[in-house]
Amino acid sequence: MLAFEILLNATAMFNHANLRLPAGLDRVLRWFVVTPDMHRVHHSIVRQETNSNFGFNMPWWDRLFGTYRAQPAAGHEAMTIGIDQFRAPREQRLDRMLTQPFRDDAP
């Protein structure tokens, strides 16, 4: 069981990493594991993209249920990620990020 938990955490860390894999490698890996580029689409502010690529370890569920999106419409370089109310520079400070779930004063 511990090995399984370690594997799940490792895949979550991998797909949330800000990595750029070579395109060919990414294309192959997407059939077996969720890659950073694949999961990043899920963090887009565009609703259709936010509502896609939910998986954090196996990509098959998104493909099976029709929630797979290969790329963001604007491309990875031009896409906007995050939540609008937390985009202000002051919200990017560590103290603000740690308290966001508990505050009612978000912009």
C-alpha positions in Angstrom: 0.0 0.0 0.0 2.8 2.4 0.8 4.4 1.8 -2.6 1.1 2.7 -4.2 0.8 5.9 -2.3 4.3 6.9 -3.2 3.6 6.2 -6.9 0.4 8.3 -6.7 2.2 11.2 -5.1 5.1 10.9 -7.6 2.8 11.1 -10.6 0.9 14.1 -9.0 4.3 15.9 -8.5 5.3 15.0 -12.0 2.2 16.3 -13.8 2.2 19.5 -11.7 5.9 20.1 -12.4 6.7 23.0 -14.8 8.5 20.8 -17.2 8.6 20.8 -21.0 9.1 17.3 -22.4 10.2 16.8 -26.0 7.0 16.7 -28.1 7.5 13.2 -29.3 8.1 11.9 -25.7 5.1 13.8 -24.4 2.9 12.4 -27.2 3.9 8.8 -26.3 3.7 9.2 -22.5 0.2 10.7 -22.7 -1.2 7.2 -23.4 0.2 5.9 -20.1 0.6 8.7 -17.7 -0.6 12.3 -17.3 2.1 14.7 -18.5 2.7 18.2 -17.3 1.5 19.7 -20.6 -1.6 17.6 -20.6 -2.6 18.5 -17.0 -1.7 22.1 -17.4 -4.7 22.6 -19.7 -6.9 21.8 -16.7 -5.6 24.9 -14.9 -6.6 27.3 -17.7 -9.2 30.1 -17.1 -11.1 29.0 -20.2 -14.1 27.0 -19.0 -13.9 24.2 -21.6 -10.2 23.8 -20.8 -10.7 23.9 -17.0 -13.4 21.2 -17.4 -10.9 18.8 -19.0 -7.9 16.6 -18.2 -9.0 15.9 -14.6 -6.6 12.9 -14.2 -3.4 13.3 -12.2 -1.9 9.9 -12.9 -3.8 7.9 -15.6 -5.0 9.6 -18.7 -7.5 6.9 -19.7 -10.4 8.3 -17.7 -10.4 11.6 -19.6 -10.2 9.8 -22.9 -13.0 7.4 -21.8 -15.4 10.1 -20.6 -14.6 12.7 -23.3 -12.9 15.2 -21.1 -9.5 14.9 -22.7 -8.1 18.0 -24.4 -4.8 17.7 -26.1 -3.8 21.4 -26.1 -5.1 24.7 -24.9 -6.7 26.9 -27.7 -4.2 29.7 -27.1 -1.2 27.3 -26.8 0.8 26.7 -23.7 2.8 29.9 -24.0 -0.2 32.2 -24.3 -2.7 30.5 -22.1 -3.7 32.1 -18.8 -3.8 29.8 -15.7 -5.2 30.3 -12.3 -8.2 31.9 -10.6 -9.0 35.5 -11.5 -9.6 36.6 -7.9 -6.1 35.5 -6.9 -4.1 36.9 -9.9 -3.1 40.2 -8.2 0.6 40.3 -7.3 -0.1 40.6 -3.6 -2.1 37.3 -3.8 1.1 35.6 -4.9 2.9 36.1 -1.6 3.3 32.9 0.4 1.3 34.3 3.4 -1.6 35.2 1.2 -1.6 31.9 -0.7 -1.6 29.9 2.6 -4.6 31.8 3.9 -6.7 32.0 0.7 -9.0 29.1 1.7 -9.8 30.7 5.0 -10.4 34.3 3.9 -13.5 36.1 2.8 -11.6 39.2 1.6 -10.4 37.9 -1.8 -10.6 40.6 -4.5 
